[in-house]
Amino acid sequence: MKRYSQMTPEELTSSIKELEKELIEAKKNKLESNAAILKQKINLAKAYLIDPQTIQLELKYEIEGESGLFQVEYLNGIYAWGTFNGKIEKEAFPLSLLKPIDEN
């Protein structure tokens, strides 16, 4: 099996669809740890479909599944590194989990 970094966008999309089918099956069978692993794989594959240039440094984003706002300090590959409001410790998230905040 190819690494996500070596796949074309079409291959990534196909892989994501397969992983999503497996995720539905894992949830149906109440295999929570398998479902969590599949979610991570899906998020990583989706991150390779995002153009890192669309992520603005020093901007705040919501992170899917997390509370608070995340300020991006720098990018490293498919990961955004930064901090949550009021925290010092840096964290990293796949680009696919970053959601721009609606300022309106």
MIRO-340846 format. One record per residue (C-alpha): residue in one letter; residue number from 1; x, y, z negated. Coordinates in pm, 1 decimal. Example, Ala and Ser with C-alpha at 12.3 -4.5 7.8 and 13.67 -1.06 7.14 Angstrom:
residuo | num | xx | yy | zz
A | 1 | 1230.0 | -450.0 | -780.0
S | 2 | 1367.0 | -106.0 | -714.0
***
This chain:
residuo | num | xx | yy | zz
M | 1 | 0.0 | 0.0 | 0.0
K | 2 | 124.0 | 347.6 | 88.8
R | 3 | 180.2 | 615.3 | -171.0
Y | 4 | -69.8 | 899.9 | -163.3
S | 5 | 212.8 | 1137.7 | -70.2
Q | 6 | 275.0 | 932.0 | 246.0
M | 7 | -89.1 | 915.3 | 357.3
T | 8 | -257.8 | 1127.4 | 620.0
P | 9 | -566.8 | 1327.7 | 516.6
E | 10 | -783.2 | 1064.9 | 687.5
E | 11 | -615.4 | 783.3 | 495.0
L | 12 | -653.8 | 976.1 | 169.6
T | 13 | -1023.6 | 1034.2 | 235.8
S | 14 | -1074.3 | 666.3 | 312.1
S | 15 | -883.7 | 565.3 | -1.0
I | 16 | -1090.8 | 805.6 | -213.0
K | 17 | -1414.2 | 653.1 | -77.8
E | 18 | -1292.7 | 303.8 | -166.7
L | 19 | -1186.8 | 414.3 | -515.2
E | 20 | -1525.2 | 581.1 | -567.4
K | 21 | -1699.9 | 252.9 | -478.0
E | 22 | -1477.9 | 70.7 | -728.2
L | 23 | -1557.2 | 338.2 | -988.2
I | 24 | -1931.9 | 287.2 | -945.3
E | 25 | -1883.2 | -87.2 | -985.5
A | 26 | -1665.0 | -42.1 | -1295.5
K | 27 | -1924.1 | 187.1 | -1454.9
K | 28 | -2203.1 | -56.2 | -1367.3
N | 29 | -2009.2 | -335.2 | -1539.9
K | 30 | -1927.0 | -108.5 | -1837.7
L | 31 | -1551.2 | -137.2 | -1778.0
E | 32 | -1464.5 | 198.7 | -1931.4
S | 33 | -1085.2 | 168.5 | -1921.8
N | 34 | -1094.3 | 62.9 | -1555.2
A | 35 | -1329.5 | 352.4 | -1480.2
A | 36 | -1088.3 | 597.7 | -1647.0
I | 37 | -795.9 | 467.0 | -1440.2
L | 38 | -999.0 | 489.1 | -1119.4
K | 39 | -1098.2 | 849.5 | -1201.1
Q | 40 | -730.7 | 937.5 | -1242.2
K | 41 | -644.0 | 775.4 | -910.3
I | 42 | -926.4 | 964.6 | -738.3
N | 43 | -810.5 | 1296.0 | -888.0
L | 44 | -452.4 | 1232.5 | -774.3
A | 45 | -556.7 | 1136.8 | -422.1
K | 46 | -780.3 | 1445.3 | -399.7
A | 47 | -490.7 | 1664.7 | -518.1
Y | 48 | -296.0 | 1572.9 | -203.5
L | 49 | -581.0 | 1714.6 | 5.2
I | 50 | -546.0 | 2057.9 | -156.9
D | 51 | -313.6 | 2318.4 | -11.1
P | 52 | -98.4 | 2438.1 | -305.3
Q | 53 | -92.6 | 2785.9 | -149.2
T | 54 | -462.4 | 2819.5 | -237.5
I | 55 | -371.6 | 2813.1 | -608.4
Q | 56 | -279.5 | 3155.6 | -740.9
L | 57 | -18.9 | 3183.6 | -1014.3
E | 58 | -118.2 | 3372.7 | -1330.7
L | 59 | -486.7 | 3324.1 | -1242.7
K | 60 | -718.6 | 3144.7 | -1484.0
Y | 61 | -910.4 | 2833.8 | -1386.3
E | 62 | -1157.6 | 2600.1 | -1543.5
I | 63 | -1034.2 | 2243.4 | -1571.6
E | 64 | -1283.5 | 1968.4 | -1506.2
G | 65 | -1347.1 | 1783.3 | -1832.0
E | 66 | -1169.3 | 2040.9 | -2052.9
S | 67 | -1297.9 | 2338.2 | -2249.7
G | 68 | -1138.3 | 2680.8 | -2229.0
L | 69 | -960.5 | 2859.0 | -1947.3
F | 70 | -628.9 | 2743.1 | -1807.0
Q | 71 | -374.3 | 2995.5 | -1679.8
V | 72 | -148.3 | 2859.1 | -1406.5
E | 73 | 217.3 | 2950.8 | -1458.5
Y | 74 | 377.4 | 2743.3 | -1184.2
L | 75 | 319.3 | 2454.4 | -947.3
N | 76 | 524.3 | 2139.1 | -920.6
G | 77 | 410.4 | 1919.7 | -632.8
I | 78 | 42.4 | 1841.4 | -678.1
Y | 79 | 38.5 | 1958.9 | -1041.2
A | 80 | -38.3 | 2299.5 | -1186.7
W | 81 | 147.9 | 2378.8 | -1507.3
G | 82 | 25.1 | 2636.0 | -1754.1
T | 83 | -147.7 | 2696.9 | -2084.2
F | 84 | -497.0 | 2720.6 | -2224.7
N | 85 | -610.9 | 3044.2 | -2391.1
G | 86 | -453.2 | 3080.3 | -2732.5
K | 87 | -213.1 | 2787.2 | -2694.9
I | 88 | 162.7 | 2784.6 | -2642.9
E | 89 | 215.4 | 2426.3 | -2529.3
K | 90 | 232.7 | 2383.0 | -2151.6
E | 91 | 13.9 | 2123.2 | -1986.2
A | 92 | -11.4 | 1991.5 | -1631.3
F | 93 | -317.8 | 1899.9 | -1427.9
P | 94 | -362.6 | 1771.9 | -1073.6
L | 95 | -466.1 | 2053.5 | -839.3
S | 96 | -795.2 | 1874.3 | -777.2
L | 97 | -910.3 | 1947.7 | -1134.1
L | 98 | -869.1 | 2325.0 | -1105.4
K | 99 | -1195.4 | 2510.7 | -1051.1
P | 100 | -1184.7 | 2886.2 | -984.0
I | 101 | -1392.6 | 3085.3 | -1230.1
D | 102 | -1689.5 | 3271.6 | -1092.9
E | 103 | -1624.0 | 3632.9 | -1190.9
N | 104 | -1971.9 | 3751.8 | -1084.0
***
